[in-house]
Structure formats: structure tokens, C-alpha cells
Amino acid sequence: MRVPYITVKHVLIVFFLSITFLGYGQFKERVSRDKSFRDGENLLYVVKFGPIVGGNASLVLKQTYFNNKMVFHARGEAKTVGLAEKLYSVKDVFESYFDSHTVLPYKAIRDVKEGNYRKHEEAIFNHRGNTVYSTRKDTIVTIPQNTFDMMSLLYYIRSIDLYNMQDGDVLRTITFFDEELFPFDIRFKGTEVIKTKYGKIRCYRFDPVVEPGRMFESEDDMTIWISADRNLIPIKVKFNLVVGSLHMELSEYSNLKYPLGILP
């Protein structure tokens, strides 16, 4: 019974990694002043291993002050529920304070609670100096320009124009996660209509390049769908794992900036 726990726990983390995928070569030209999100947006996802609900994930966005400057504060939480929670409790929290215009992060926080294991780490970004300071290790790491943490990059993606992408385009980025730099590639696969509890939604399909091994048999075993409307929110994520299929679906939402693009 330990396999479902490991699967849910690691996939929740891979989910957050999977939404950090866009290229950074033309950053200034691609960020729009008209963001697709606003203060108070709340997204909730259910995680299922086959028919069994094993966890959920949430994304909450608020405006606040950081170093006397108005910024966005994004908080993502991934946790086990039900039987998975009883077998092995997991609650991982990801936070980011990022610029309201450029969406570049000022500070990222990761708080991990997995059984008896605990880990808390913070990263302070200096984009002018191309460095990030890890408070846990008390070290400074050199980073490329426009490096994001996991949470801020999701909102960066939602700040740019995705309409000009072509089927087969490969998007690239570098994120700072777990005190390391992570390159991440993803293939754009056009648009598809996805059935949800709210109705049918036209989505952009992306296939991240995952690493075969403990969780995945091939690099093509993951797909994420993002709404092809003005909100650009993650709608569904599917994983083909060595132990079966797992998926995440949008279960609740509130305070979207625009009406969700449900097809007639």
C-alpha cells in the first residue's frame, strides 16, 4: 500500500514543476501589462489514482507588500487525503512573492512535511546581480537572467501571449527549485477540448519532457492542459506511470479575472 502514497506525493511535486515551462529568450517583449489573474483568485485540484482520490492541490493568489512594494503572493499547497493521508501524511507548501509587472520572483518558500520528515527552505532573488541566496544552506548561487521559481513562472506563463505557438514548438526555461537550477522542456501539441465538471473547455495541450525511471517509463508520459481562454489556468494533468495512470483535475475555482471559457 506504500506505492500509491509515493506516487501521489511525487506527482504533486512534478505537477508544480510541470507548470514551469516557458522560454525566457524574449522576456521583456512577451510580458503583457494586462495580466490574466487578479487578487483573490483561488484554484483547487483533485488528484486521483485510478478511481481513488489520493490528494489535492490548491493555488491561491493575493496582493500584498514585500519590502514596501506591492507584489503578488502565490501559495500552492499539495497534500494527501483519505487513505493516502492515513498511510503517510504529506503536506508540501510552495510560496512566491513576485513583481506585479515583470512577474520575476523576489522570494520563494518551500515548506515540506512528509511523515516525520521536515524541510524548510527560502530563496531570495537578486535579478540585477543574477544571483539567488539560499537561506537554508547560507549560499549564493549564480543564475541566468529571468530565472523563476515554480510558482512565479506559472503566473508568468499566464502573462504572455500563447496564441502564436505552433504545434511541435518546444518551450524551455530554467527554474530554481530545491536549492538547484532545473532546466525544463515541454512540447506544444495544439488545442484539445477537455470535459470537466463545469462543461467542455478548449485547452492548450503541452507534453513536458519527463525523466524515465522510478515514476515514468518514457519521456512522453505526462500531459497538461491549460485553458485557451483569457484566464490560462491549468485544467487537467495526466500521468502515465509505471504503476498505473494518475490524473489531476480542476475541482473548484473562484475569483477568476474573466469568465471561464466553457463551450456551449
Summary of the structure (lengths in Angstrom):
residues: 264
radius of gyration: 17.6
end to end distance: 42.4
largest distance: 54.0
contacts: 880
relative contact order: 0.19
helix: 13%
strand: 52%
